[in-house]
Amino acid sequence: MVIIKFLPYGKQDIGRNDIEDVVTILKSDFITQGPKIEEFEKKLAEYCGSKYAVTFNSGTSALHGAYFAFGLGNDDELITSPNTFVATSNAALYLNAYPMFSDVEKETGNLDVSKVKDRITDKTKLLVPVHYGGNPVDLKELSEIAEDNDVKIIEDAAHAISAKYNGEKIGNSRYSEMTIFSFHPVKHITTGEGGAVLTDNSDYYEKLLMFRSHGITKNNFHNQPHGDWYYEMHFLGYNYRMTDIQAALGLSQLKKLNKYVERRRKIAEIYKTAFENNSFFEIIHEKKCCSSSYHLFPILIKDEFKNKKREIFLKLREEGLGVQVHYIPVYLQPYYQKLGYKENLCPIAEEFYHKEISIPMYPTLNDEDIEYVISKIFKVFESF
Ligand SMILES: *Cc1c(COP(=O)(O)O)cnc(C)c1O
């Protein structure tokens, strides 16, 4: 059969200005560790209403950096959602800390805040909400639980740059120590690979800068400097730096972020109208507190169709829709099973996984594409 279209679930938008800005850096004196990094960090912090931003070479290394700067270590526990990419909990394992998974809400796929308390032990140091699909977790409620139990919050906002909680942008860290973003091409803005940590705390800021560069500092010496060349390494860090080439792309993309999110929200409106009260699947609604940045548009297959998901997924693909599933609960991964995590640890997340399909959602989907997606989805479901 001939496929006339293939619409992936997510996709970057690289324009002429992006390319020109990258080429300018390629021709300049600094292609890494130059001025574009700081410029991007400053603009990013401003955008989110945060004091500091520190870029990293991926969202994953940003998570590693944030957990390290916070001081997560041997035998500490953090609590996160199983409905996430493996990076969220892997970064805890890098530090020999232990990720605990707490179940999600069946309507949103977000951490069920009311259940988090039951997972807290005297080893718990951190709660790590993941704003699933760009739809914020109720941060105020979560922060009350954190305060009551003397633990802190780091937000995995890889899906949620430009999303809003109570009218304020995610990334301002009002309720958290730090917030991380990813700039992978399927996320809202891209640097190829890339990520960032946002924070208001100057101690975290200093640690993050050192962590991404081998634990090296050029001020704050323990010993007398030998001369102007002098630097000191104070702890075991990594080379987790973003390049200036990437930062130039990030700066250029950031200028378009508001437009991108506006378009994503418009597409979501059209989908919602088309899919309201259909007999095949549910969609996710925003709560009153929140404005989603729609990284994903998940549909949740109704019970009657649940055991047909494999076939439905295949048929959607055959119709040219590059659907995907977010996520296999992390603890069901063979590596986590070997570590001893048991099936049925978070039954609602497992149920969510069996129902969820992410349909195309990215800003360059045009109106015709959207109609195409809607009609193909109904065509496929009606055939079952
Ligand atoms: C993409 C993603 C990450 C990791 O980001 P990378 O830039 O791919 O390393 C972390 N958490 C979540 C929820 C993500 O979707």
Ligand as a Chemical Component Dictionary entry (heavy atoms), coordinates in Angstrom:
data_LIG
# 
_chem_comp.id                   LIG 
_chem_comp.type                 NON-POLYMER 
_chem_comp.pdbx_formal_charge   0 
_chem_comp.three_letter_code    LIG 
# 
loop_
_chem_comp_atom.comp_id 
_chem_comp_atom.atom_id 
_chem_comp_atom.alt_atom_id 
_chem_comp_atom.type_symbol 
_chem_comp_atom.charge 
_chem_comp_atom.model_Cartn_x 
_chem_comp_atom.model_Cartn_y 
_chem_comp_atom.model_Cartn_z 
_chem_comp_atom.pdbx_ordinal 
LIG C1 C1 C 0 13.318 13.473 27.412 1  
LIG C2 C2 C 0 13.183 13.221 28.839 2  
LIG C3 C3 C 0 14.280 13.186 29.723 3  
LIG C4 C4 C 0 15.704 13.128 29.281 4  
LIG O1 O1 O 0 16.094 14.072 28.405 5  
LIG P1 P1 P 0 17.252 13.792 27.345 6  
LIG O2 O2 O 0 17.530 15.171 26.843 7  
LIG O3 O3 O 0 16.699 12.869 26.302 8  
LIG O4 O4 O 0 18.420 13.210 28.053 9  
LIG C5 C5 C 0 14.029 13.109 31.088 10 
LIG N1 N1 N 0 12.779 13.019 31.570 11 
LIG C6 C6 C 0 11.716 12.993 30.752 12 
LIG C7 C7 C 0 10.362 12.911 31.359 13 
LIG C8 C8 C 0 11.874 13.077 29.371 14 
LIG O5 O5 O 0 10.805 13.028 28.563 15 
# 
loop_
_chem_comp_bond.comp_id 
_chem_comp_bond.atom_id_1 
_chem_comp_bond.atom_id_2 
_chem_comp_bond.value_order 
_chem_comp_bond.pdbx_ordinal 
LIG C1 C2 SING 1  
LIG C2 C3 SING 2  
LIG C2 C8 DOUB 3  
LIG C3 C4 SING 4  
LIG C3 C5 DOUB 5  
LIG C4 O1 SING 6  
LIG O1 P1 SING 7  
LIG P1 O2 DOUB 8  
LIG P1 O3 SING 9  
LIG P1 O4 SING 10 
LIG C5 N1 SING 11 
LIG N1 C6 DOUB 12 
LIG C6 C7 SING 13 
LIG C6 C8 SING 14 
LIG C8 O5 SING 15 
# 
